[in-house]
Amino acid sequence: MKLAIPWFKSNQPKSGRVGIAVGPDGISVAQVDEQDGLIFHQGYELPEDLADFFAELVEQHDWHQQPCSLVIHPAYYQLLLTDRPSVETEETHQALSWKIKELLEFPVDQAVIDYFTLPDDAYRGRQKMVYVAALQKNQLQRLAEPIQNSGLMVDCIEVAELAINNLATRHKHETGAFAVLKLFDAEGFINMVEDGSLYLTRRFDLGTDEFFSGHDPQAFLNNLLLEVQRSVDYFESQLGKGIVTHLYYSPSGDIYQAIGDFLSEQLGIHVAPIPMGALVDSAQGDQLGRRALALGAALGPYDKQGGDSAAH
């Protein structure tokens, strides 16, 4: 999924790709080579001046003209599920803009939108459904322009749900259906996937801050379990998909171990961190889990036929 970037100018880029995730909880950066080998990953607190930060980062690593994918934090955009309009492909964006305008938290003429289509057999093939991502034009410019001006070649704007999917679907699973859980400070989402295709993504107002804020940790775990159960039940009953036997999460410290142990016991399915063995050694796994969005963006969509990342 790419959102149009009007100031993007195509020069001769370098090989490999940089992924950058920007959100209210900080910035994460990852770089991969042309074979998807991990070169660099690091997390940073959100700076006061994005332009100075990215200019210094690019200069330090000699990333001028390096292709770059930017991941937008869920706090910055709406993601809406709707049926796909029966129009020609070139008219879809406009049709979707009119379809969702009453659901937006800002005027539609201030929005940049893009969409991705669910597989044909979702909802038992009864209707074609799409997820529409919408964010304000000035918000996109505020986030992307400092990166573009730093010398990086920003040619892809990705939503968090798809960036995580890029990473999770690189692992070969014993069964076709699985779930992927991602938590942020103040919110989270869960993806439901079968055979590498995303069928459902659900957001919830439940983040790791609630676990640490003095509230009852058990209440947090119980609420999270309820959100996971709702998603799995909907995936299996309403979408008519297979039985979910695996749940993966983005590793990042002891809280995720506690979450994993609890969900495994309660759900009776295999619960584990997103496998990253093919990308990094086990010693880096936890730290890299904190940069999962940036890494997923840098890797791009997984090509199920070829096994390499598809072109951005």
Phi, psi and omega in degrees: 000126179236137172259139184298135178240100190296335182267002182292127178239125185274111171253188179280107185278164173278169176280164183082183184205146174254135173247134181230127175248125182239130178203174179296343179263009175128189182235137172235147185225138175218147176231135176236155176272186185292344175261015181067022174280135182287127179255320188207143168207142182198150175246152183218151170290154181292119183281163177289324182240104181295323183298312180295319181300310184288327177298317179291321180296314180295320179295318182298321185256004181055056182259018178300131181067017177278130175302142187218136172248132180253128176260128178267132178294144181304336179295343187260353182214159173262145176234115189240137177262129179208166176283148182283129180297147179274071180227170175295153184306318184291347180259359187295316181302313181296318180297320179292324178301315178292325184292324186258359190302326181285346181265349184282151178271006179208162183300141184296332180286352175259006188257147164252128182233153169210172186211160168225144188266138175284155179304155185301329183270005174295147183055037177058025177075011184286329182206152177274125183241150178224152167261131180249123175261132181224130174220160181288142182302318182290332176291316177299316180296319181299323183275318189272326186297318177299328179288315178298318181290342180285345181117347174289149181263087182285106182240004180210127172250122187244146172272156186298323183299321180281328178297317177295322179296323177304320183282313186293326185280001175280352181264134177279126185254150178292329178238164187282332188255133177206166180242152178229125183251132176227125178246141172248188181297317188240357180205180178198175174209162177228134175258141174246122191232143171221130179051039176083357182254137179278121181255332185205138169225134181233133175263157174209151182274065183214110182234176184293337178302325182292331178290326186258357191273010180097353174289169179291114180302328180293325177296320176299313181296320180295318179294321178294318177302318180298318179295319179295314180299318178300317182294315180296316180298316181295318179300317184280322186267311185278321179273348177069035183259180186288171179288130179278121181243353181228140170229128180245148179226160180277111186292140178190068174098182187296329182299323180289328175296317178296318178297314181299315180297317182294312182295324179297316181293319185280324185270335182070029177235171179286118180239127185200162173299155174303124181297127179234015185303327181283348183255321185217164173280165187299333181294333181267350190304313183294314180296319180292331177302330177290341181248026186300320181296315180297319180293317179299322178292319180294323181288323182080179180299147181273131178272106185294333179280309185273336180085358177253167179290139178286161180294141176285000000 
